[in-house]
Amino acid sequence: MTDKDQQEDPMQVSRRGFIWTAAVAGGSMLGAGLIPTRAAAAAKLPQKAVQYQPVPKNGNRCANCALWQLPASCKVVEGPISPAGWCNLFAPKQS
């Protein structure tokens, strides 16, 4: 074997180096993906846009919706929300 054959190729990546780089890159992309989610969660829809009404409709009430938050708010609709209210985003809670 010659010295040239024994020298490491600078373009060759070790398995450990590849896994480390992939883990760091994946973690960075995951972290970057969470940033827009937080910003989107902060922007709520106006009550008028979702046809919110402070009374139930067909037995559906905000208090029974998956988006309801105690004591009187919603995950996606802005402003105070009545537990007896309703909007067109109503999604029944899963048991």
Secondary structure, DSSP 8 states (H G I E B T S, - for coil): --HHHHS--TT---HHHHHHHHHHHHHHHHHHHHHHHHHHHH--B-TGGGT-BSS-BTTB-GGGBTTEETTTEESSB-S---TT-B-TT--B---
